[in-house]
Amino acid sequence: MEANKIIEQVNGAILTVISKFIELKKSGTSFTACCPFHNEKTPTFSVNPAKGIY
């Protein structure tokens, strides 16, 4: 397998795992949610699989 394909698979798996614990909403190329570690009403937790930022 090429390294890029492996990275894509890992990024997809991370997104799947995160979405099992918190509700992610698409926001452009990223996903946002309320931080699971704090009691908040506005989303501050972001996931950007294209950039590999979680």
Secondary structure in CASP SS format (residue, H / E / C, confidence):
PFRMAT SS
TARGET T0000
AUTHOR 0000-0000-0000
METHOD secondary structure of the structure
MODEL  1
M C 1.00
E C 1.00
A H 1.00
N H 1.00
K H 1.00
I H 1.00
I H 1.00
E H 1.00
Q H 1.00
V H 1.00
N H 1.00
G H 1.00
A H 1.00
I H 1.00
L H 1.00
T H 1.00
V H 1.00
I H 1.00
S H 1.00
K H 1.00
F H 1.00
I C 1.00
E C 1.00
L C 1.00
K E 1.00
K E 1.00
S E 1.00
G C 1.00
T C 1.00
S E 1.00
F E 1.00
T E 1.00
A E 1.00
C C 1.00
C C 1.00
P C 1.00
F C 1.00
H C 1.00
N C 1.00
E C 1.00
K C 1.00
T C 1.00
P C 1.00
T C 1.00
F E 1.00
S E 1.00
V E 1.00
N E 1.00
P C 1.00
A C 1.00
K C 1.00
G C 1.00
I E 1.00
Y C 1.00
END
